[in-house]
């Protein structure tokens, strides 16, 4: 997505996300994971992720923490019926389970 022109890009996957975000003027790649849970409903999980990510960004958290919070929100969301609903206390309990890995920058092909 970044190669197509996006400045930042996040792709959610069943166990977390891949992200290319700008931090201190540098593009940084991350892989964020949480142990998958048996889903009650997945509708709105991506919206819950995005809302959590944006809320953390507005809270001036570093990008890795924003991604961690977004993944925790998405993971909590799949545990309930109702599109994109989350319990903030349960999100906080999930945060220690979310792993953030910084990935090496990809090799540019001419």
Buried (B, 14 or more C-beta within 10 A) or exposed (E): EEEEEEEBBBEBEEBBBBBBBEEEEEBBBBBBBBEEEEBEBEEBBBBBBBBBBEBBBEEEBBBBBBBBBBBBBBBBBBBBEEEBBBEEEBBEEBBEBBBBEEEEEEEEEE
